[in-house]
């Protein structure tokens, strides 16, 4: 077998391996489920530098997520802090994943949820750093305009 044929077979194998994977961007719309399967949709930051996922404590309260299953000391931008950790289901693209979130005050932050490596590993994802999403508000406005046209 020549080098070109060998390289082509290796590439074909790689593509085959990832055929069931979803491509996600650095910010991604997700759905978070409570224990009664009610859900809320929000934009999350995909953060491969974060070990564990994090959610705004107010959103967790609104959805009545919990109970806190454990606590952990987390390195954050403002130093180390002890946070409660809850377990819940989320949906990214077409994949539903049971995962853990630390509870944090993300009131002043752009993204109310961070998806960390722990959650990313549980799914089948390829991260495209060039993929861009509109905000949910912009998407809702556009959908409303589109529906009024129809």
Secondary structure, DSSP 8 states (H G I E B T S, - for coil): --HHHHHHHHHHHHHHHTTT-EEE-SEEEEEEE-TTS-EEEEEEEE-TT-SSEEEEHHHHHHTT---EEEEEEEEETTEEEEEEEEEEEEEETTEEEEEEEEEE--TTSS-SEEE-HHHHHHS-EEE-TT-----HHHHHHHHHHHHHH-
